[in-house]
């Protein structure tokens, strides 16, 4: 298994991984369609943001991406794995790769907006909930989390 920088031509597979991974949490096809714009990874997105793919046997099975807020702060924008690979330690593998990159970049603070179902994963990895906001689904709140390095 390897992690390498995504190519702009990976956009369709990354979009597919995002939507399948989101649906894993029980969201309906209708809801996924409503979120289409937010779940689509465009070629411009990959061109303009640090995006790294997880490859297993020549197949992309997950990825993460991040956005620099400034020279000391980064937002982890995406971290998704195909549903058949969830629960096998690959999310941790991707997140640790990301954290190592951030330490090399001398980043001091990382933030993310967590899928509510993934909040415990990020908490176990050392992120702390610092707030939340209500999403387009009534009574569904998105945790805002941070880690200081």
C-alpha positions in Angstrom: 0.0 0.0 0.0 1.3 3.5 -0.9 0.2 7.1 -0.5 1.1 9.5 -3.2 0.0 12.8 -4.6 -3.2 12.6 -6.5 -3.3 13.5 -10.2 -6.0 15.9 -11.6 -7.3 13.0 -13.6 -8.1 11.1 -10.3 -11.0 13.5 -9.7 -13.8 11.1 -10.8 -12.5 8.2 -8.6 -12.0 10.5 -5.7 -15.6 11.8 -6.1 -16.9 8.2 -6.2 -14.9 7.3 -3.1 -16.3 10.4 -1.3 -19.9 9.6 -2.2 -19.7 5.9 -1.4 -17.9 6.6 1.9 -20.5 9.2 2.9 -23.4 6.8 2.0 -21.7 4.2 4.3 -23.2 6.2 7.3 -26.7 5.5 6.1 -27.5 8.6 4.2 -30.0 8.1 1.4 -29.2 8.4 -2.3 -31.4 11.4 -2.3 -29.4 13.1 0.4 -26.1 12.2 -1.3 -27.5 13.9 -4.4 -28.4 17.0 -2.5 -24.8 17.2 -1.3 -23.4 16.5 -4.8 -21.7 19.9 -5.1 -19.9 19.5 -1.7 -19.0 15.8 -2.4 -17.5 16.4 -5.9 -13.8 16.6 -6.2 -13.0 18.6 -9.4 -9.7 18.7 -11.3 -9.4 22.3 -10.1 -9.7 21.2 -6.5 -6.9 18.7 -6.9 -4.8 21.3 -8.8 -5.3 23.9 -6.1 -5.2 21.8 -2.9 -2.9 19.2 -1.4 -4.6 15.8 -2.2 -3.0 12.4 -1.5 -4.4 9.1 -2.6 -4.1 5.6 -1.0 -3.3 2.9 -3.5 -3.6 -0.8 -2.9 -2.9 -3.2 -5.8 -3.0 -0.4 -8.3 -6.5 0.7 -7.1 -7.2 4.0 -5.4 -9.1 3.0 -2.2 -9.0 6.3 -0.2 -7.6 9.8 0.0 -7.2 12.9 2.0 -6.8 16.5 1.2 -6.1 19.7 3.1 -6.1 23.4 2.7 -3.6 25.9 4.1 -5.4 28.6 6.1 -2.1 30.4 6.6 1.6 29.3 7.0 0.9 27.8 10.5 -2.7 26.5 10.2 -4.3 23.8 8.0 -7.8 22.5 7.5 -8.1 18.8 6.9 -10.8 19.1 4.2 -11.4 15.4 3.3 -10.4 12.0 4.5 -12.4 9.2 2.8 -12.0 5.4 2.3 -14.1 3.0 0.2 -16.7 1.4 2.5 -15.3 -2.1 2.1 -12.0 -0.9 3.6 -13.5 1.0 6.6 -12.6 -0.5 10.0 -9.3 -2.0 8.8 -7.0 0.7 10.1 -6.7 2.6 6.8 -8.2 5.8 8.1 -5.6 5.8 10.8 -2.9 5.1 8.3 -4.0 8.0 6.1 -4.4 10.4 9.1 -0.9 9.5 10.4 0.6 10.2 7.0 -1.2 13.6 7.0 0.0 14.4 10.6 3.6 13.5 9.6 3.3 15.9 6.6 2.0 18.6 8.9 4.9 18.2 11.4 7.4 18.4 8.5 5.6 21.6 7.3 5.9 22.9 10.9 2.1 23.4 11.1 0.9 24.4 14.6 -2.8 23.9 14.3 -5.1 21.6 12.3 -8.9 22.0 12.1 -11.6 19.9 10.5 -15.3 19.6 10.2 -16.0 16.0 11.1 -18.7 13.8 9.8 -20.8 13.3 13.0 -20.3 9.5 12.8 -16.5 9.9 12.6 -16.1 12.2 15.6 -15.0 9.4 17.9 -12.3 8.4 15.3 -10.8 11.9 15.3 -11.1 12.1 19.1 -9.1 8.8 19.5 -6.5 10.3 17.2 -6.1 13.4 19.4 -8.5 15.9 18.0 -10.6 17.9 20.4 -14.1 19.2 19.6 -14.2 23.0 19.8 -17.6 23.7 18.4 -20.3 22.5 16.1 -22.8 23.8 13.5 -26.2 22.5 12.3 -26.1 21.0 8.8 -28.8 21.0 6.1 -30.3 18.0 7.9 -32.4 19.2 10.9 -30.9 18.3 14.3 -27.7 17.0 12.6 -24.6 18.8 13.9 -21.2 18.8 12.4 -18.4 18.8 15.0 -15.6 21.3 14.5 -12.4 19.8 15.8 -8.8 20.9 16.2 -5.4 19.5 17.0 -2.4 21.6 18.1 1.0 20.2 17.1 
